[in-house]
């Protein structure tokens, strides 16, 4: 692995990762939440430390296969940025409204959900905090969800769409999924601005906590990138994965607390729902906009999210590395 022009040995890389994971495990073990149930807290600590142990052993055993992907991304960072901008531009080339079409559907979707669930069905009763307008609550959940769905769908199809580049021997095809996700990020930035405007209209003005939107967007970026490396590789050999993902996204739309409040559920049910890492992201956007709380206040959810994200990214790197030698033959 290269860093600042120097080569980091395999032993040093494994040592650094192990130390980082041990520090995370120590923080988890010694952290005490006075408001939490001791039994539930102990279960969370045991599960977290178990996942960390598996991650450390897996990283040490598969170091060469896992690290090659982030190294390639770093080395190709300038090319990635250039191709991502071109991808965004060509998607709407030839249309009169251009990139505005990318903004119309999500805006219409937000307006439709607001009319149906707030105006007609009065779903504001499903929010724990009566002071928060439902349209703001809904938009704060839909903005990260739109980003996730577009990134996942486009990233999964990246190798199929750029099959002519996959067949080039000298081209690093590992950069193709991240190109699609960065292109989706451009639209996401616009919707974050819309979210901030809606919040300001209801009296929730941007403040110091607003900077967390960068953090939560980065969280979502890394999560979906790790997933896409698995799905795009499988897509080459099993085209039905695209339809399966569409179905799972429909289910996920309702399984994730986007139009409803997870705090309205029983504590035990909340623990099950929060297994979904997107719950951390959606709650994070809402905590930033109108709750005005920092991400580290929800300690266990933050640790859980990053542990799961690192594991998913490692799995994605392994799957991609294992299958990419056959991509050109199939495509």
C-alpha positions in Angstrom: 0.0 0.0 0.0 1.4 3.4 -0.9 1.1 6.4 1.3 2.9 9.7 0.8 5.2 8.0 -1.6 6.4 5.3 0.8 5.6 1.7 0.9 3.8 0.3 3.9 4.7 -3.3 4.6 2.1 -6.0 5.1 3.2 -6.4 8.7 2.8 -2.7 9.4 -0.5 -2.5 7.6 -2.0 -5.4 9.7 -0.5 -3.9 12.9 -2.1 -0.5 12.2 -5.5 -2.0 11.5 -5.3 -4.3 14.5 -4.4 -1.4 16.8 -7.2 0.7 15.5 -9.7 -2.1 16.0 -8.4 -2.8 19.6 -8.8 0.8 20.4 -12.4 0.7 19.1 -13.0 -2.5 21.2 -11.6 -0.9 24.3 -13.7 2.2 23.9 -16.8 0.0 23.5 -16.0 -2.1 26.5 -15.3 0.7 28.9 -18.1 3.0 27.7 -21.0 3.1 30.1 -24.5 4.6 29.3 -26.3 5.3 32.6 -29.6 5.4 30.8 -29.2 2.0 29.1 -30.4 -1.4 30.3 -27.3 -3.2 31.6 -28.2 -6.5 30.0 -28.9 -4.9 26.6 -25.6 -3.0 26.9 -23.7 -6.1 27.7 -25.2 -7.9 24.7 -24.2 -5.0 22.4 -20.7 -5.1 23.7 -20.3 -8.8 23.2 -21.6 -8.7 19.6 -19.5 -5.7 18.7 -16.3 -7.2 20.1 -17.0 -10.5 18.3 -17.4 -8.7 15.0 -14.2 -6.8 15.6 -12.3 -10.0 16.3 -13.6 -11.6 13.1 -12.7 -8.4 11.2 -9.1 -8.4 12.5 -8.6 -12.1 11.7 -10.1 -11.7 8.3 -8.0 -8.6 7.5 -4.8 -10.3 8.5 -5.5 -13.5 6.5 -6.8 -11.7 3.4 -4.7 -8.5 3.6 -3.3 -8.6 0.0 -6.8 -9.1 -1.5 -8.6 -6.5 0.6 -6.0 -3.6 0.4 -5.6 -3.7 -3.4 -8.9 -2.1 -4.0 -8.5 1.1 -1.8 -5.0 1.4 -3.2 -6.3 1.4 -6.8 -8.9 4.0 -5.9 -6.4 6.3 -4.3 -4.0 6.0 -7.2 -6.8 6.8 -9.7 -8.4 9.6 -7.7 -7.9 12.3 -10.5 -9.3 10.0 -13.2 -12.2 9.1 -11.0 -13.2 12.7 -10.5 -12.9 13.5 -14.2 -15.0 10.4 -15.3 -17.6 11.1 -12.6 -18.2 14.6 -13.9 -18.4 13.3 -17.5 -20.8 10.6 -16.4 -23.1 13.1 -14.8 -23.1 15.4 -17.8 -23.7 12.7 -20.4 -26.6 11.3 -18.5 -28.8 14.2 -19.5 -27.0 15.3 -22.7 -29.5 16.2 -25.5 -32.4 17.0 -23.3 -33.7 20.6 -23.0 -33.9 20.6 -19.2 -30.6 18.7 -18.8 -29.8 17.8 -15.2 -33.0 19.3 -14.0 -34.7 16.0 -14.9 -32.7 14.4 -12.1 -34.3 16.7 -9.6 -37.9 16.6 -10.8 -38.8 13.0 -9.8 -37.5 13.2 -6.2 -39.2 16.6 -5.7 -42.5 15.3 -7.0 -42.1 12.2 -4.8 -41.6 14.2 -1.7 -44.6 16.4 -2.5 -46.8 13.3 -3.2 -45.8 11.6 0.0 -46.4 14.8 2.0 -49.9 15.3 0.5 -50.9 11.6 1.0 -49.4 11.0 4.5 -49.7 14.4 6.1 -52.6 16.3 4.5 -54.9 13.3 3.8 -53.9 10.7 6.4 -52.5 13.0 9.1 -49.4 10.8 9.7 -47.8 13.6 11.8 -49.3 11.6 14.7 -46.7 8.9 14.1 -43.9 11.3 15.1 -42.7 11.3 18.6 -42.0 15.0 18.6 -45.2 17.0 17.8 -43.2 20.2 17.3 -41.5 18.9 14.1 -43.5 19.5 10.9 -44.1 16.2 9.1 -42.9 17.5 5.7 -39.5 18.3 7.3 -39.4 14.9 9.1 -40.3 13.2 5.8 -37.8 15.1 3.7 -34.9 14.4 6.1 -35.6 10.7 5.6 -36.1 10.8 1.9 -33.0 12.8 1.0 -30.5 10.1 2.2 -32.8 7.3 0.8 -32.8 8.8 -2.7 -29.0 9.0 -2.5 -28.8 5.4 -1.4 -31.2 4.0 -4.0 -29.7 5.9 -7.0 -26.1 5.1 -6.0 -26.9 1.4 -5.5 -28.8 1.0 -8.7 -26.3 2.9 -10.8 -23.3 1.4 -9.1 -24.7 -2.2 -9.6 -25.0 -1.5 -13.3 -21.6 0.2 -13.6 -19.7 -2.8 -15.2 -22.5 -3.5 -17.6 -22.8 0.1 -18.8 -19.0 0.5 -19.2 -18.4 -2.9 -20.6 -16.1 -1.5 -23.3 -13.8 -0.3 -20.6 -13.9 -3.6 -18.7 -12.4 -5.3 -21.8 -9.4 -3.0 -21.8 -6.5 -4.7 -20.1 -4.8 -1.6 -18.9 -7.9 0.1 -17.4 -8.5 -0.3 -13.7 -12.1 -1.3 -13.7 -12.3 -1.0 -9.9 -13.0 2.7 -10.3 -16.2 2.2 -12.2 -18.7 1.8 -9.3 -17.3 4.8 -7.4 -17.7 6.9 -10.6 -21.4 6.2 -10.5 -21.7 7.0 -6.8 -19.8 10.3 -7.1 -22.1 11.3 -10.0 -25.1 10.6 -7.7 -23.5 12.7 -5.0 -23.9 15.8 -7.2 -27.6 15.5 -7.1 -27.5 14.6 -3.4 -25.8 17.9 -2.6 -28.7 19.8 -4.3 -31.3 17.9 -2.2 -29.3 18.6 1.0 -29.6 22.3 0.2 -33.4 21.8 -0.4 -33.6 20.1 3.0 -31.8 23.0 4.7 -34.1 25.5 3.1 -37.2 23.6 4.2 -35.8 23.4 7.7 -35.1 27.2 7.7 -38.7 27.9 6.6 -39.9 26.1 9.7 -37.5 27.8 12.0 -34.7 25.2 12.1 -31.8 27.3 10.8 -28.4 25.8 9.9 -25.9 25.9 12.7 -22.7 24.2 13.9 -24.5 20.8 13.8 -25.1 21.2 10.1 -21.5 20.1 9.4 -22.6 16.6 10.4 -24.4 16.3 7.1 -21.0 16.0 5.5 -20.2 13.2 7.9 -23.4 11.3 7.4 -23.2 11.7 3.6 -19.7 10.2 3.8 -21.1 7.3 5.9 -23.7 6.6 3.3 -21.1 6.9 0.5 -18.8 4.3 2.0 -21.6 2.0 2.9 -23.1 1.9 -0.6 -19.7 1.7 -2.2 -18.9 -1.4 -0.2 -22.2 -3.0 -1.2 -21.8 -2.0 -4.9 -18.5 -3.8 -5.2 -20.3 -7.1 -4.5 -23.5 -6.4 -6.5 -21.8 -5.0 -9.6 -19.5 -8.1 -9.7 -22.4 -10.5 -9.3 -24.4 -8.5 -11.9 -22.0 -9.5 -14.6 -22.8 -13.2 -14.1 -26.3 -13.0 -12.7 -28.4 -10.3 -14.3 -31.4 -11.0 -12.1 -29.6 -9.4 -9.2 -30.8 -6.0 -10.6 -34.4 -7.1 -10.2 -33.8 -8.5 -6.8 -32.2 -5.2 -5.7 -35.3 -3.3 -6.9 -37.6 -5.5 -4.9 -35.4 -5.2 -1.8 -35.4 -1.4 -2.2 -39.2 -1.4 -2.2 -39.2 -3.4 1.0 -36.4 -1.3 2.5 -38.4 1.8 1.8 -40.9 0.7 4.4 -38.5 -1.2 6.7 -36.4 2.0 7.1 -38.0 4.7 9.3 -38.4 7.2 6.5 -42.2 7.9 6.8 -42.5 6.7 10.4 -40.6 7.3 13.6 -38.6 4.5 15.0 -39.0 6.0 18.5 -42.7 5.1 18.4 -41.8 1.4 18.5 -41.2 -0.8 21.5 -37.6 -0.9 22.8 -37.0 -4.5 21.8 -38.5 -3.9 18.3 -36.2 -0.9 17.9 -33.2 -3.0 18.5 -34.2 -5.3 15.7 -35.0 -2.4 13.3 -31.7 -0.7 14.0 -29.8 -3.7 12.6 -30.4 -2.0 9.3 -27.4 0.4 9.0 -29.6 2.9 7.1 -31.5 3.6 10.3 -28.3 5.2 11.6 -28.1 7.5 8.5 -31.7 8.5 8.5 -31.8 9.3 12.2 -28.5 11.1 11.8 -29.9 13.5 9.2 -32.9 14.2 11.4 -30.7 14.7 14.5 -28.7 17.2 12.5 -31.6 19.2 11.1 -34.0 19.5 14.0 -32.8 17.6 17.0 -29.4 19.4 17.0 -27.5 16.5 18.5 -24.0 15.2 17.7 -23.4 11.8 16.1 -21.2 10.6 19.0 -24.1 11.0 21.4 -25.4 7.8 19.9 -22.3 5.9 20.7 -23.3 2.3 20.1 -25.1 3.0 16.9 -22.0 4.8 15.6 -19.7 2.0 16.5 -22.1 -0.6 15.0 -22.5 1.3 11.8 -18.8 1.6 11.1 -18.1 -2.0 12.1 -20.8 -3.3 9.7 -19.6 -0.9 7.0 -16.0 -2.0 7.2 -17.1 -5.6 7.1 -19.3 -5.0 4.0 -16.5 -3.1 2.3 -14.1 -6.0 3.0 -16.6 -8.5 1.6 -17.1 -6.3 -1.5 -13.4 -6.0 -2.1 -13.0 -9.8 -1.9 -15.9 -10.6 -4.2 -14.8 -8.1 -6.7 -11.2 -9.3 -6.7 -12.2 -12.9 -7.0 -14.6 -12.4 -9.9 -13.0 -9.6 -12.0 -10.6 -12.0 -13.8 -13.7 -13.4 -15.6 -15.4 -10.1 -16.4 -14.0 -9.6 -19.9 -14.8 -13.2 -20.8 -18.5 -12.8 -19.9 -19.0 -9.3 -21.2 
